[in-house]
Amino acid sequence: MSVDADIILGMLKKLSKAGIDLSSYAAEDAIETLLESWKAALGDGVGLQGLVSDIDGVIEHLQDFRNQIVTIYPEALPR
């Protein structure tokens, strides 16, 4: 990994906000996982656009999961 990639990943890691609720912990875990895989991707020349696309993909998967839960358990919808 190049020095630039180390700097970029260090800066991105600082953007992760720690919280006290479950969703904050889950987001922090997802960010850690993405940053780990991005080390290699940046080294292979993948641009930041590809990295942002990965975030969009994670959000899409979570939305699909949410929709499936609500389909099975409509009472789970927040009021």
NORDAFEN-V725945 format. One record per residue. RES is the residue in one small letter. NEAR is the number of other ideal C-beta (glycine too) atoms within 10 Angstrom. Layout:
((RES | NEAR) (RES | NEAR))
This chain:
((m | 14) (s | 9) (v | 7) (d | 9) (a | 15) (d | 12) (i | 10) (i | 18) (l | 17) (g | 10) (m | 9) (l | 15) (k | 11) (k | 8) (l | 7) (s | 16) (k | 9) (a | 8) (g | 12) (i | 6) (d | 8) (l | 8) (s | 9) (s | 13) (y | 12) (a | 12) (a | 17) (e | 14) (d | 11) (a | 17) (i | 17) (e | 11) (t | 12) (l | 17) (l | 17) (e | 10) (s | 12) (w | 20) (k | 14) (a | 11) (a | 17) (l | 21) (g | 11) (d | 9) (g | 7) (v | 15) (g | 10) (l | 12) (q | 7) (g | 13) (l | 18) (v | 10) (s | 12) (d | 16) (i | 12) (d | 9) (g | 11) (v | 15) (i | 11) (e | 10) (h | 11) (l | 14) (q | 10) (d | 10) (f | 10) (r | 12) (n | 10) (q | 10) (i | 12) (v | 13) (t | 9) (i | 8) (y | 9) (p | 8) (e | 6) (a | 10) (l | 9) (p | 4) (r | 3))
